[in-house]
Amino acid sequence: MAQAEAYYGREIEDHDEYWHLKELEQRYGRQFYQWIEEGVPTRAMGDPVKMYAHRVRKETPIPWDIELYNQKSVQRNVGDRARERRRGPAGETSVPEVVRDVVS
């Protein structure tokens, strides 16, 4: 398997993927090697819809301040949990247990 990975320049997970690559190589020839260089996932090769989706995802830039967005999200979630702890458990009211039993 190591020789195949070196040949195709990618990690090959199992023999099924290896045989799929061999089949694609025979069927598409030069186009197959262009897909390899482009980094198209093995299961997307030859499928126009999946290849288009891969190219769109690849071209979508990652925001330069993604860490800031993630930090704000963490702070929001931590703040929500703190507020819940201050309020007490859900459904906590000053209604006596006897009344709760009747209402339930």
Backbone as numpy.savetxt, mean C-alpha at the origin, in Angstrom:
# Nx Ny Nz CAx CAy CAz Cx Cy Cz
17.85 -19.73 -8.66 17.01 -18.53 -8.66 17.89 -17.27 -8.66
19.04 -17.35 -8.03 19.94 -16.19 -7.97 20.41 -15.79 -9.37
20.66 -16.77 -10.23 21.08 -16.47 -11.59 19.96 -15.76 -12.35
18.74 -16.21 -12.15 17.60 -15.58 -12.82 17.42 -14.15 -12.34
17.58 -13.93 -11.03 17.46 -12.58 -10.49 18.53 -11.66 -11.06
19.74 -12.18 -11.20 20.82 -11.38 -11.78 20.53 -11.10 -13.26
20.01 -12.09 -13.97 19.71 -11.95 -15.39 18.63 -10.90 -15.63
17.54 -10.98 -14.84 16.43 -10.05 -15.03 16.58 -8.76 -14.24
17.53 -8.71 -13.33 17.77 -7.49 -12.57 16.66 -7.15 -11.60
16.03 -8.17 -11.05 14.95 -7.95 -10.09 14.83 -9.16 -9.20
14.18 -8.96 -8.07 13.95 -10.06 -7.13 12.80 -10.91 -7.63
13.01 -12.22 -7.67 11.99 -13.15 -8.13 11.54 -13.97 -6.93
10.25 -13.90 -6.63 9.73 -14.50 -5.40 9.58 -16.01 -5.46
9.18 -16.55 -6.61 8.97 -18.00 -6.69 9.12 -18.46 -8.13
9.01 -19.77 -8.33 9.18 -20.33 -9.68 8.07 -19.90 -10.63
6.87 -19.68 -10.11 5.78 -19.21 -10.97 6.13 -17.86 -11.59
6.68 -16.96 -10.79 7.07 -15.65 -11.31 8.20 -15.80 -12.33
9.14 -16.69 -12.06 10.24 -16.94 -12.99 9.70 -17.41 -14.35
8.80 -18.38 -14.33 8.25 -18.89 -15.59 7.40 -17.85 -16.29
6.73 -17.01 -15.52 5.94 -15.92 -16.11 6.88 -14.94 -16.83
8.02 -14.63 -16.21 8.99 -13.74 -16.85 9.53 -14.35 -18.14
9.84 -15.64 -18.10 10.34 -16.33 -19.30 9.31 -16.26 -20.43
8.05 -16.48 -20.09 6.97 -16.43 -21.09 6.85 -15.03 -21.68
6.88 -14.02 -20.81 6.79 -12.63 -21.28 7.98 -12.28 -22.18
9.15 -12.74 -21.80 10.35 -12.47 -22.59 10.21 -13.05 -24.00
9.71 -14.26 -24.11 9.53 -14.90 -25.41 8.43 -14.22 -26.23
7.37 -13.82 -25.55 6.23 -13.24 -26.26 6.49 -11.81 -26.72
7.13 -10.98 -25.88 7.23 -9.55 -26.19 8.63 -9.10 -26.62
9.65 -9.93 -26.43 11.00 -9.61 -26.91 11.54 -8.30 -26.39
11.89 -7.39 -27.30 12.52 -6.11 -26.94 11.64 -5.27 -26.00
10.37 -5.31 -26.21 9.44 -4.55 -25.35 9.56 -5.01 -23.90
9.74 -6.31 -23.70 9.89 -6.87 -22.36 11.07 -6.24 -21.64
12.18 -6.08 -22.33 13.38 -5.50 -21.69 13.17 -4.03 -21.35
12.38 -3.34 -22.15 12.05 -1.95 -21.82 11.22 -1.90 -20.54
10.29 -2.83 -20.38 9.47 -2.88 -19.17 10.35 -3.17 -17.94
11.33 -4.07 -18.11 12.25 -4.39 -17.02 12.99 -3.13 -16.60
13.53 -2.39 -17.57 14.27 -1.16 -17.26 13.37 -0.12 -16.61
12.12 -0.08 -17.04 11.15 0.88 -16.49 10.73 0.51 -15.06
10.91 -0.76 -14.69 10.54 -1.19 -13.35 9.10 -1.63 -13.21
8.50 -2.00 -14.32 7.11 -2.47 -14.31 7.05 -3.77 -13.52
6.11 -3.89 -12.56 5.96 -5.15 -11.82 5.66 -6.31 -12.76
6.15 -7.48 -12.39 6.00 -8.67 -13.24 4.54 -8.92 -13.59
3.64 -8.83 -12.62 2.23 -9.15 -12.87 1.52 -8.09 -13.72
2.16 -6.93 -13.90 1.55 -5.88 -14.71 2.02 -5.94 -16.16
3.14 -6.60 -16.41 3.69 -6.64 -17.77 2.71 -7.30 -18.73
2.50 -6.63 -19.86 1.60 -7.17 -20.88 0.14 -6.79 -20.68
-0.20 -6.22 -19.52 -1.58 -5.81 -19.24 -1.63 -4.28 -19.31
-2.19 -3.72 -20.37 -2.17 -2.26 -20.55 -2.78 -1.48 -19.38
-3.83 -1.99 -18.79 -4.48 -1.27 -17.68 -3.55 -1.22 -16.47
-2.98 -2.37 -16.10 -2.08 -2.41 -14.94 -0.80 -1.61 -15.20
-0.31 -1.64 -16.43 0.91 -0.89 -16.74 0.63 0.61 -16.69
-0.53 1.03 -17.16 -0.89 2.45 -17.07 -0.98 2.88 -15.61
-1.61 2.04 -14.78 -1.74 2.37 -13.36 -0.36 2.48 -12.72
0.56 1.60 -13.09 1.92 1.66 -12.55 2.60 2.97 -12.96
2.46 3.35 -14.19 3.10 4.58 -14.68 2.51 5.81 -14.01
1.22 5.82 -13.79 0.59 6.97 -13.12 1.09 7.07 -11.69
1.14 5.94 -10.98 1.63 5.95 -9.59 3.09 6.39 -9.54
3.88 5.94 -10.51 5.30 6.25 -10.53 5.53 7.75 -10.73
4.66 8.39 -11.49 4.83 9.81 -11.79 4.23 10.72 -10.72
3.47 10.16 -9.80 2.87 10.98 -8.75 3.94 11.35 -7.74
4.21 12.63 -7.60 5.27 13.03 -6.67 4.86 12.85 -5.21
5.83 12.56 -4.39 5.61 12.48 -2.95 5.82 13.88 -2.40
4.91 14.41 -1.60 5.08 15.76 -1.07 6.39 15.88 -0.28
7.05 17.04 -0.44 8.33 17.23 0.25 8.13 17.32 1.76
6.95 17.69 2.21 6.71 17.84 3.64 5.80 16.75 4.19
5.97 15.53 3.66 5.12 14.41 4.08 5.28 14.14 5.58
6.49 14.35 6.11 6.70 14.13 7.55 5.84 15.09 8.37
5.67 16.32 7.88 4.84 17.30 8.58 3.39 16.84 8.59
2.90 16.34 7.44 1.53 15.84 7.38 1.34 14.68 8.34
2.30 13.76 8.34 2.21 12.61 9.23 2.22 13.05 10.69
3.07 14.00 11.02 3.16 14.47 12.41 1.84 15.13 12.84
1.25 15.92 11.95 -0.03 16.55 12.28 -1.10 15.50 12.52
-1.09 14.45 11.73 -2.06 13.38 11.90 -1.88 12.69 13.24
-0.64 12.43 13.60 -0.36 11.79 14.89 -0.83 12.69 16.02
-0.53 13.97 15.92 -0.94 14.90 16.97 -2.46 14.97 17.08
-3.14 14.95 15.94 -4.60 14.98 15.96 -5.15 13.75 16.67
-4.60 12.59 16.32 -5.09 11.35 16.91 -4.78 11.28 18.40
-3.61 11.73 18.79 -3.25 11.72 20.21 -4.16 12.68 20.95
-4.44 13.83 20.34 -5.34 14.80 20.97 -6.73 14.24 21.15
-7.22 13.51 20.17 -8.55 12.89 20.26 -8.60 11.89 21.41
-7.55 11.08 21.54 -7.53 10.10 22.62 -7.48 10.76 23.98
-6.75 11.85 24.10 -6.67 12.56 25.37 -8.03 13.14 25.76
-8.74 13.68 24.77 -10.07 14.23 25.05 -11.02 13.13 25.49
-10.93 11.96 24.87 -11.79 10.85 25.26 -11.52 10.41 26.70
-10.25 10.39 27.07 -9.91 10.00 28.45 -10.45 11.01 29.46
-10.41 12.28 29.09 -10.91 13.31 30.01 -12.42 13.21 30.17
-13.12 12.84 29.11 -14.58 12.76 29.15 -15.06 11.53 29.90
-14.24 10.52 29.97 -14.66 9.28 30.62 -15.21 8.33 29.59
-15.61 7.16 30.02 -16.10 6.16 29.07 -17.40 6.62 28.39
-17.60 6.12 27.21 -18.80 6.47 26.45 -20.04 6.04 27.21
-21.05 6.88 27.19 -22.31 6.55 27.86 -22.31 6.86 29.35
-21.25 7.44 29.85 -21.18 7.77 31.28 -22.05 8.99 31.54
-23.07 8.84 32.35 -23.95 9.96 32.71 -24.26 9.85 34.19
-25.03 10.77 34.64 -25.39 10.75 36.06 -26.67 9.94 36.30
-27.09 9.15 35.33 -28.31 8.34 35.47 -27.99 7.10 36.30
-28.79 6.83 37.31 -28.55 5.65 38.16 -28.68 4.35 37.38
-28.01 3.30 37.84 -28.01 2.00 37.19 -29.44 1.42 37.07
-30.27 1.68 38.05 -31.64 1.16 38.02 -32.39 1.69 36.81
-32.22 2.97 36.52 -32.88 3.57 35.38 -32.30 3.00 34.08
-30.98 2.82 34.04 -30.36 2.25 32.84 -30.91 0.84 32.57
-31.08 0.05 33.62 -31.61 -1.29 33.44 -33.02 -1.28 32.85
-33.84 -0.34 33.29 -35.21 -0.23 32.79 -35.22 0.21 31.33
-34.36 1.19 30.99 -34.31 1.71 29.63 -33.77 0.66 28.68
-32.81 -0.13 29.10 -32.20 -1.15 28.21 -33.20 -2.19 27.98
